[in-house]
Amino acid sequence: MEEFIRSEYETLKQKSMWSVYCLLSDKCEEKGLIVPSYKTFSQEIKKRSSYDQTFKRKGRRAAYSQSSFYWELNRTTPRHGDRPFEICHIDHTQLDVELLCSRTGRNLGRPWATFLIDAYSRRLIAV
């Protein structure tokens, strides 16, 4: 079953489960093996990763919606998104300075800096 799923079902030709099952049953009968039921065959297909199946059957863009989401953006995170401004990451950082009021001299505390970064182009969009 694994061989038929990999070589016949998970291809860009997008054969239906039933047509691949018919090929499998013909091959099993030809070799004198026990033919698995269609239910078993379809369950085996559904056990496999939906991202990998969609990638192999429909391509990279169709599989993108099923890929994992990146919650953090650092140097090792791969670019993600199909175009600029589709996915952005925002970061809030408290700065290591303290502000004083120019009129009263009162300590206003430490300010925050907020950055908006595009995940596709890795450009800084807003500060």
Long-range contacts (C-beta under 8 A, 24 or more apart in sequence): 1-36, 1-40, 1-41, 1-44, 2-44, 5-44, 5-45, 5-48, 9-45, 9-57, 10-48, 10-52, 10-53, 10-56, 10-57, 11-56, 11-57, 12-56, 12-57, 12-58, 12-59, 14-57, 14-58, 17-41, 17-42, 17-45, 70-119, 73-117, 73-119, 79-119, 79-120, 79-121, 79-122, 80-119, 80-120, 81-118, 81-119, 81-120, 82-120, 83-120, 84-118, 84-120, 84-121, 84-123, 85-118, 85-120, 85-125, 86-119, 86-120, 87-118, 87-119, 87-120, 88-116, 88-117, 88-118, 88-119, 88-125, 89-116, 89-117, 89-119, 90-114, 90-115, 90-116, 90-117, 91-115, 91-117
